Amino acid sequence: MATLQIENIPEELYARLQELAAAQNLSITAFAIAILEAELSTETKSLSGKNKNSVTEILAEISHRRESRPANMGMILDSTALIREERDK
């Protein structure tokens, strides 16, 4: 089994870790391992799960959002035009 050593943990964080471990009747080591396992399994699931969008889908969604914004429908003036207008005064 591998060993992980973490240095320079803030006192407040370590105290909170102690409290949570004690509340679950676990050692700090066992509780830290449980946190790491839970976090890493959640991350792995989200990376390999159905919720992951492809780059193409993300870009299509961004494009759709841009098209649906009022600025792209001529409802809001372009700031460049406003700046030029003020300079010409």
PyMOL CGO cylinders between C-alpha atoms (Angstrom):
from pymol import cmd
from pymol.cgo import CYLINDER

trace = [
    CYLINDER, 0.00, 0.00, 0.00, 1.30, 3.47, -0.90, 0.3, 1, 1, 1, 1, 1, 1,
    CYLINDER, 1.30, 3.47, -0.90, 1.90, 6.27, 1.57, 0.3, 1, 1, 1, 1, 1, 1,
    CYLINDER, 1.90, 6.27, 1.57, 0.72, 9.84, 1.09, 0.3, 1, 1, 1, 1, 1, 1,
    CYLINDER, 0.72, 9.84, 1.09, 2.17, 12.57, 3.27, 0.3, 1, 1, 1, 1, 1, 1,
    CYLINDER, 2.17, 12.57, 3.27, 0.62, 16.02, 3.29, 0.3, 1, 1, 1, 1, 1, 1,
    CYLINDER, 0.62, 16.02, 3.29, 2.49, 18.89, 4.89, 0.3, 1, 1, 1, 1, 1, 1,
    CYLINDER, 2.49, 18.89, 4.89, 1.51, 22.42, 5.83, 0.3, 1, 1, 1, 1, 1, 1,
    CYLINDER, 1.51, 22.42, 5.83, -2.18, 21.74, 6.39, 0.3, 1, 1, 1, 1, 1, 1,
    CYLINDER, -2.18, 21.74, 6.39, -3.85, 24.82, 7.88, 0.3, 1, 1, 1, 1, 1, 1,
    CYLINDER, -3.85, 24.82, 7.88, -4.75, 24.34, 11.56, 0.3, 1, 1, 1, 1, 1, 1,
    CYLINDER, -4.75, 24.34, 11.56, -8.44, 25.10, 10.93, 0.3, 1, 1, 1, 1, 1, 1,
    CYLINDER, -8.44, 25.10, 10.93, -8.64, 22.49, 8.17, 0.3, 1, 1, 1, 1, 1, 1,
    CYLINDER, -8.64, 22.49, 8.17, -6.93, 19.87, 10.31, 0.3, 1, 1, 1, 1, 1, 1,
    CYLINDER, -6.93, 19.87, 10.31, -9.22, 20.61, 13.24, 0.3, 1, 1, 1, 1, 1, 1,
    CYLINDER, -9.22, 20.61, 13.24, -12.27, 20.25, 10.99, 0.3, 1, 1, 1, 1, 1, 1,
    CYLINDER, -12.27, 20.25, 10.99, -10.90, 16.96, 9.65, 0.3, 1, 1, 1, 1, 1, 1,
    CYLINDER, -10.90, 16.96, 9.65, -10.45, 15.71, 13.22, 0.3, 1, 1, 1, 1, 1, 1,
    CYLINDER, -10.45, 15.71, 13.22, -14.01, 16.70, 14.14, 0.3, 1, 1, 1, 1, 1, 1,
    CYLINDER, -14.01, 16.70, 14.14, -15.57, 15.01, 11.13, 0.3, 1, 1, 1, 1, 1, 1,
    CYLINDER, -15.57, 15.01, 11.13, -13.50, 11.86, 11.57, 0.3, 1, 1, 1, 1, 1, 1,
    CYLINDER, -13.50, 11.86, 11.57, -14.44, 11.63, 15.25, 0.3, 1, 1, 1, 1, 1, 1,
    CYLINDER, -14.44, 11.63, 15.25, -18.12, 12.15, 14.42, 0.3, 1, 1, 1, 1, 1, 1,
    CYLINDER, -18.12, 12.15, 14.42, -17.97, 9.07, 12.18, 0.3, 1, 1, 1, 1, 1, 1,
    CYLINDER, -17.97, 9.07, 12.18, -15.81, 7.07, 14.59, 0.3, 1, 1, 1, 1, 1, 1,
    CYLINDER, -15.81, 7.07, 14.59, -12.95, 6.95, 12.10, 0.3, 1, 1, 1, 1, 1, 1,
    CYLINDER, -12.95, 6.95, 12.10, -9.29, 7.79, 12.35, 0.3, 1, 1, 1, 1, 1, 1,
    CYLINDER, -9.29, 7.79, 12.35, -8.11, 10.85, 10.49, 0.3, 1, 1, 1, 1, 1, 1,
    CYLINDER, -8.11, 10.85, 10.49, -6.33, 8.59, 8.02, 0.3, 1, 1, 1, 1, 1, 1,
    CYLINDER, -6.33, 8.59, 8.02, -9.41, 6.45, 7.37, 0.3, 1, 1, 1, 1, 1, 1,
    CYLINDER, -9.41, 6.45, 7.37, -11.59, 9.53, 6.99, 0.3, 1, 1, 1, 1, 1, 1,
    CYLINDER, -11.59, 9.53, 6.99, -9.15, 11.20, 4.58, 0.3, 1, 1, 1, 1, 1, 1,
    CYLINDER, -9.15, 11.20, 4.58, -9.05, 8.02, 2.49, 0.3, 1, 1, 1, 1, 1, 1,
    CYLINDER, -9.05, 8.02, 2.49, -12.86, 7.92, 2.44, 0.3, 1, 1, 1, 1, 1, 1,
    CYLINDER, -12.86, 7.92, 2.44, -12.99, 11.55, 1.26, 0.3, 1, 1, 1, 1, 1, 1,
    CYLINDER, -12.99, 11.55, 1.26, -10.46, 10.87, -1.49, 0.3, 1, 1, 1, 1, 1, 1,
    CYLINDER, -10.46, 10.87, -1.49, -12.29, 7.73, -2.64, 0.3, 1, 1, 1, 1, 1, 1,
    CYLINDER, -12.29, 7.73, -2.64, -15.63, 9.52, -2.74, 0.3, 1, 1, 1, 1, 1, 1,
    CYLINDER, -15.63, 9.52, -2.74, -14.27, 12.53, -4.60, 0.3, 1, 1, 1, 1, 1, 1,
    CYLINDER, -14.27, 12.53, -4.60, -12.28, 10.54, -7.12, 0.3, 1, 1, 1, 1, 1, 1,
    CYLINDER, -12.28, 10.54, -7.12, -15.12, 8.13, -7.85, 0.3, 1, 1, 1, 1, 1, 1,
    CYLINDER, -15.12, 8.13, -7.85, -17.50, 11.07, -8.41, 0.3, 1, 1, 1, 1, 1, 1,
    CYLINDER, -17.50, 11.07, -8.41, -15.01, 12.74, -10.74, 0.3, 1, 1, 1, 1, 1, 1,
    CYLINDER, -15.01, 12.74, -10.74, -14.43, 9.52, -12.66, 0.3, 1, 1, 1, 1, 1, 1,
    CYLINDER, -14.43, 9.52, -12.66, -18.17, 8.98, -13.05, 0.3, 1, 1, 1, 1, 1, 1,
    CYLINDER, -18.17, 8.98, -13.05, -18.69, 12.50, -14.35, 0.3, 1, 1, 1, 1, 1, 1,
    CYLINDER, -18.69, 12.50, -14.35, -15.83, 12.13, -16.82, 0.3, 1, 1, 1, 1, 1, 1,
    CYLINDER, -15.83, 12.13, -16.82, -17.06, 8.83, -18.20, 0.3, 1, 1, 1, 1, 1, 1,
    CYLINDER, -17.06, 8.83, -18.20, -20.80, 9.31, -17.67, 0.3, 1, 1, 1, 1, 1, 1,
    CYLINDER, -20.80, 9.31, -17.67, -23.55, 10.40, -19.99, 0.3, 1, 1, 1, 1, 1, 1,
    CYLINDER, -23.55, 10.40, -19.99, -23.50, 13.94, -18.61, 0.3, 1, 1, 1, 1, 1, 1,
    CYLINDER, -23.50, 13.94, -18.61, -20.26, 14.66, -20.41, 0.3, 1, 1, 1, 1, 1, 1,
    CYLINDER, -20.26, 14.66, -20.41, -20.82, 16.77, -23.50, 0.3, 1, 1, 1, 1, 1, 1,
    CYLINDER, -20.82, 16.77, -23.50, -18.56, 16.55, -26.49, 0.3, 1, 1, 1, 1, 1, 1,
    CYLINDER, -18.56, 16.55, -26.49, -16.65, 19.63, -27.58, 0.3, 1, 1, 1, 1, 1, 1,
    CYLINDER, -16.65, 19.63, -27.58, -18.92, 19.89, -30.62, 0.3, 1, 1, 1, 1, 1, 1,
    CYLINDER, -18.92, 19.89, -30.62, -22.04, 19.90, -28.42, 0.3, 1, 1, 1, 1, 1, 1,
    CYLINDER, -22.04, 19.90, -28.42, -20.56, 22.54, -26.11, 0.3, 1, 1, 1, 1, 1, 1,
    CYLINDER, -20.56, 22.54, -26.11, -19.62, 24.79, -29.03, 0.3, 1, 1, 1, 1, 1, 1,
    CYLINDER, -19.62, 24.79, -29.03, -23.08, 24.37, -30.56, 0.3, 1, 1, 1, 1, 1, 1,
    CYLINDER, -23.08, 24.37, -30.56, -24.67, 25.36, -27.24, 0.3, 1, 1, 1, 1, 1, 1,
    CYLINDER, -24.67, 25.36, -27.24, -22.44, 28.44, -26.98, 0.3, 1, 1, 1, 1, 1, 1,
    CYLINDER, -22.44, 28.44, -26.98, -23.34, 29.43, -30.52, 0.3, 1, 1, 1, 1, 1, 1,
    CYLINDER, -23.34, 29.43, -30.52, -27.04, 28.96, -29.79, 0.3, 1, 1, 1, 1, 1, 1,
    CYLINDER, -27.04, 28.96, -29.79, -26.76, 31.12, -26.68, 0.3, 1, 1, 1, 1, 1, 1,
    CYLINDER, -26.76, 31.12, -26.68, -25.05, 33.87, -28.65, 0.3, 1, 1, 1, 1, 1, 1,
    CYLINDER, -25.05, 33.87, -28.65, -27.75, 33.78, -31.31, 0.3, 1, 1, 1, 1, 1, 1,
    CYLINDER, -27.75, 33.78, -31.31, -30.51, 34.06, -28.74, 0.3, 1, 1, 1, 1, 1, 1,
    CYLINDER, -30.51, 34.06, -28.74, -29.03, 37.11, -26.98, 0.3, 1, 1, 1, 1, 1, 1,
    CYLINDER, -29.03, 37.11, -26.98, -30.69, 40.46, -27.66, 0.3, 1, 1, 1, 1, 1, 1,
    CYLINDER, -30.69, 40.46, -27.66, -27.33, 41.99, -28.61, 0.3, 1, 1, 1, 1, 1, 1,
    CYLINDER, -27.33, 41.99, -28.61, -27.28, 39.76, -31.67, 0.3, 1, 1, 1, 1, 1, 1,
    CYLINDER, -27.28, 39.76, -31.67, -30.77, 40.81, -32.71, 0.3, 1, 1, 1, 1, 1, 1,
    CYLINDER, -30.77, 40.81, -32.71, -30.03, 44.51, -32.92, 0.3, 1, 1, 1, 1, 1, 1,
    CYLINDER, -30.03, 44.51, -32.92, -31.83, 45.39, -29.68, 0.3, 1, 1, 1, 1, 1, 1,
    CYLINDER, -31.83, 45.39, -29.68, -28.69, 46.66, -27.94, 0.3, 1, 1, 1, 1, 1, 1,
    CYLINDER, -28.69, 46.66, -27.94, -26.32, 49.12, -29.59, 0.3, 1, 1, 1, 1, 1, 1,
    CYLINDER, -26.32, 49.12, -29.59, -22.76, 48.08, -30.20, 0.3, 1, 1, 1, 1, 1, 1,
    CYLINDER, -22.76, 48.08, -30.20, -20.45, 49.81, -27.71, 0.3, 1, 1, 1, 1, 1, 1,
    CYLINDER, -20.45, 49.81, -27.71, -18.00, 50.62, -30.50, 0.3, 1, 1, 1, 1, 1, 1,
    CYLINDER, -18.00, 50.62, -30.50, -20.62, 52.71, -32.26, 0.3, 1, 1, 1, 1, 1, 1,
    CYLINDER, -20.62, 52.71, -32.26, -21.44, 54.54, -29.03, 0.3, 1, 1, 1, 1, 1, 1,
    CYLINDER, -21.44, 54.54, -29.03, -17.78, 55.34, -28.39, 0.3, 1, 1, 1, 1, 1, 1,
    CYLINDER, -17.78, 55.34, -28.39, -17.30, 56.65, -31.93, 0.3, 1, 1, 1, 1, 1, 1,
    CYLINDER, -17.30, 56.65, -31.93, -20.42, 58.78, -31.58, 0.3, 1, 1, 1, 1, 1, 1,
    CYLINDER, -20.42, 58.78, -31.58, -19.11, 60.33, -28.36, 0.3, 1, 1, 1, 1, 1, 1,
    CYLINDER, -19.11, 60.33, -28.36, -15.70, 61.02, -29.93, 0.3, 1, 1, 1, 1, 1, 1,
    CYLINDER, -15.70, 61.02, -29.93, -17.30, 62.80, -32.89, 0.3, 1, 1, 1, 1, 1, 1,
    CYLINDER, -17.30, 62.80, -32.89, -19.12, 65.27, -30.62, 0.3, 1, 1, 1, 1, 1, 1,
]
cmd.load_cgo(trace, "trace")
